[in-house]
């Protein structure tokens, strides 16, 4: 695809611009108005920001008279199910109905890709996205968006989350008119929830615009206390038992200041851990003065999923890109170690040795 079928490039990957180019928003609304069907796609293993931005946009589009669907590669965690409300029926999951998910993308008149910088981040949906001939709009806050894939690009790394970026885009639409109180029902809650999770409840990746968003949504009547209760006070006991086990005798700290924890399949089975129940674990070791980087590995069928967090001065993004087949943000990134490629045996012991060797190499550069 050329730079843009519509001649638009969107926000640049620099500091957040408070005044988003209104011509982009007008063009986006023109696309929405003329689309007979709209699909919203986000990255695999959807987190709060991915699901929150998708639901926020879904509710905006429904209020505009459209009948959009959210298409996910895999189901969101149970801990985030409260966000969906009555819109759960508008969510199609590829792993549960492949034909329906692919058809929803192929038959769409417009596709939004949220919280992902390239089609590959949607894994099994990549081929359908690449083959779809309709206009595609990207709204994302990650480094290195593949601009050539999209007709309209809203990309900004100097912002807390895709939810925050979408919030300011929606504020600029004619129907909202820079009044958060005019956002459709359920939209503010979804956006504030996603922003809260991606900042670890305002602990990282926070900008002046982030507090402005929160302030405006609170002033408009959004119940943040209810959001926090749903996010952080409804976990199963299993999560805390595993957390204690990890911090008690599973966490290792290298001489370079890297703390790492590995949840292999047997440990996850022992505590009956479900998707999403280890959210936030990787952040905990950063509370220690001696730790400059924290890594959590969670075993899946053919790989270990890797989460990396770091303190200022140590790049989680560079480490993920160089040694863990991933990337992300400067202080928060992710990746994977593939069995049979990165790891010969795929054992937890081999994964531990890999982490120690590669992080040692990285920090000595």
N, C-alpha and C positions, 0 to 999 in steps of 0.2 A: 504494500500500500504506500502511496506517496505520503509526504509529511502529514497531510491532512486533506481528506476529500472535501472538507469544508473550509480549508485554509486557516485552521485554528491550531494553536499550540498550547494554550492554557497557561497556568501559573508556572513559573520557573522554579527550579529546585534551589531556592534561596530562602531568605527569611520570609515569613508569612506577610503577604500584602493585605492589609485591612480592607482595601477597596478592590475586590475581585473585578476583573474586566467584565462589565455588564454585557458586552457583545457576546461573550461566551455563554452567559446565562440565558440571553435571548435566543441564541442558536440552540442551546439545550432544550429550552421550552418549545421551540419550533419543532424539534425532533420528536419531543413527547407528544405534541399536539397531532402530528401526522402519523404517529405509529399505531398500527392496529393491534399489536401485542408487544408487551415489554417484559424482558427477562432481566433479573438482577442476579449477578454471579459474584461470589467471593471466594477466598482461598480455602483450601482443604483444612480440616480440623478447625472450623470456625470458632474464634474466640469472641469476647464481648464486643470488641470494636467491629469485627466483621459482621456479626449478627445484628448489633445495634444500628450500624449504618444501613444495612440492608433493610431492616424493619422500618427505620426512619424514612427512607426513600419510598418503600412500599406504601406506607401510610400517606405520604405526600401525594404519590401518584394516584392512589385510590380517591383521595379528596378531589383530585383534578378530573375525576370521571373515568379513569383508566382501570384496567383489570390486570395488574402486573402479577408476576410470580417470582419467587426467590428460588433459584436452583443451586443446590449445594452438592458437593462431591460426597460428603459424608455428614451424618447427623451432628447437630450441635450438642454439647454436654447437657445432661439433665439439670445441672446447676444453673443453666441459663434459660431453661424452658419457660420460666415465669415471664420472660420478655415477650414471648410470642402472642400470648393472650388469644384472642379470637382469630388471629391471622395464621395460626398453625396450618390451616387448610390451604394456605397460599404458598406453602413451602414444599418443594419437590426435592427428594434426596436421591442422587444417582445410585448409591449403593443399595437402595431399597426398590427402585423402579428405574432401571437404566433407560429403557425405551422412552418413557414419559419425560425423563430429564433431558435426553438428547433432542427429542422432538420439540420440547419447549424452547430450546435454544435455536434450533434450525428454523422454526416457524415464526420466530419473533420478528417484529418490524423495527425493534430497537433493543440494544443490549447495554446494560450498565455493568461495568466491572468495578467493584469496590474493594478497597483494602488489599489490592494485589497489583503488582507492577508488570505482570506478563501473564499470558494465558496458562503457562505451565504451572503457575501457583494453584490452579484449580484441578490439577492432576488429570483425572479421567475425563474431564470436561474440555480439555485443551483442544482436542481434534474438532469437536463440535463448534467451539468458539472460532477456531481458525477457518472453518468452512462456512460459517454464517456470512451472508452477503449484506446484511443490514448494517446501518450505522452503529458504531460502538463508542461509548463514552467511558472514560476512565476517571475515577475519583479516588485518589490514593496519596499516602504520605510516606511511602518507602523510597529508598535511594534507587536510582537507575530505572525509571519506567521505560518500557519498550514503546516509545511514542508512535512508531511506524504502524503499530497494530490498531490504533484508535483514530477516530475522526475528530473527537474533542477530548482534550486532556486537561484535567484539573490535577496538578501535581505539586505538592509542597511538602518539603521535609521539615521545615521550621515550624512545625505545628504538632500538637500532642497526639492526634489521632485522625483517622478518616472521619469519625463522627464529628469532630470539631470542624474539619474542612467542609463537610456536607452541611453543617449548621450554617456556616457563613454563606455558602452557595444558596441555600434555601431562603435565607434572610433577604438575599438580593432579588428574589423572584417578585413579580408584580403582586401576586396574591398574598404574600407575607409582608412585603413592604417594610423590611427592617424592624418588624414588631414581633418578638418571640411569642407573644400572646396569640398571634394569628396562625401559628403552626398547627396543623391538624391534630386531632386527638390521638394520643399515643406516640406521636412523633418526638416531642420533647423528652419523654421518659426513655425512649430507646436511645436517643443521642447522648443524653447525660449518662446513661448506664455504660454505654460503650466507651465514652471518654474517661469515665471513672476507672474502668478496668484497665485501659491502656496506659493510664498514668499511675497505676497501682495506688489508686485513691490519692492522687495529687503528690505522690512521692517522687516521680521522675517524669521527664519529658514535658514539663509544664512551662508555659509561656504566658505573657500578659494576656494574650487573646484567649487562653484557656480559662483564666479566672473571669474574664469578661463574659464568656459564654455561660459559665456556671452562674454568675451573678444575674444575667438576664433571664435565664431559665427559672431560677429561683424566684425572681421578681414576678415572673409570669405565672407562678403557682405550681411549678413542678415539685413533687414531693421527694426530696432527696433522702430523707430519713427512711422512707419506704424502700427506695432503691438500695440503700446500704444494708438494710435488714435482709432483703431478698438475696443480695450478693454474698454477704459475709456471715449471716446468722442462721443459715439453713443447711449446712453441711452435715453429712452423716458422721457418726462417731469414728468410722473406719479411717477417715482422712486424718484425724488427729492422732490416732494410734500409730499410723504409718509415719506421720511427721515426727513423732517422738522417737520412733525406731531409727529413722534416717539421721536425725540430729544426734541421737545417742551413740550409735555404734557403726553407722554406715557412711557417714560423711568423712571424707579424707581431705587434708589440707597439705598442699605441697610446700616445699621451701620457697617457691616463687610467689606464694600468696594466692594460689588457686584452690578454691574449695570445690569439690565435686561429689555428687551423689549419683548412684546408679540404682534404678528400679528395674530389676530384671523381671521376667515373666513370673517366676516362682514367688517373688516378693509381692508383686501386684495381686497374684491369685490368693496369697495368704491373707491379705487384707481386703480382698474383694473390691479392688479399686476400679472405679469406672472412669470413663473419659471426662476430663475436666476437674477431677477431684485432687489433682496434684498442682493445680493452678496456684502460682505464687510461691511455691516451695523454693524455687531457684533464687528468689530475692533474699531469703532469710540470712544466708551466710554473709552477705554484704554488710550486715550489722556489726561484724567483727573488724576491729582495726587492722588486723594482719591480712585480711582478705582483700584482694584487688579485683578478682574475677571469680564468678560462681558459675558452675556448669551442672546441669541436671540431664541425665540420660535416662530415657524410658524405652524399654525394649518393646518392639512390635514384631510381627511375623518375620520380616526380612531385613529389619534394620533397627537401629537405636535412634529414636527421635531426640534431638539435642536442643536444649535451651541454654542461652548464655547471657549473663548479665555482668556488668563491670562498673567500676568507679571511674570518674573522670580522669583522663590520662591514659587509660587502657581501652583499646578499641575492641569491643565485642564483635562489631561488624567485620573488621579485618580478620580477626581470628576465625570467625565462622566461614568467611569466604575462602580463606587460605587452607583450612584444615578440616572443615566440617560440611562441605558441600552446601553452604547456605549464605546467609547475609541478613540484613535488617537495618537496624539503627546503630548509631555509634556506641551506645551503652546497653542496647538490648537487641539481641539477634537470635537466630535459630538455624538449625541445619539437621543433618542426619549422617549416620555412619552405616553404610550398606554392607550387609553380611556377604562374604564371598568376593567383595571388591576392596573395601576399606579394611575390613576385618576378615581374616582367613577362617577362623573357627566360629566367630560370632559370640564368643562367651563374654560374660561380664568381666572376667579377669583380663581378657585381651582388650576389652574396651577401656578398662581402667588404665592399663599400660599405655594405650594409645593416647588417652587424654593427658597423662603425665608427660609423655615424650613430646607431644606436639605443642602443648601449652608452654613447656619449658623452652622449646625451640622458638616459639613465637615471642615470648617475653625477653629472650636474649638478643633479639634483633635490634 
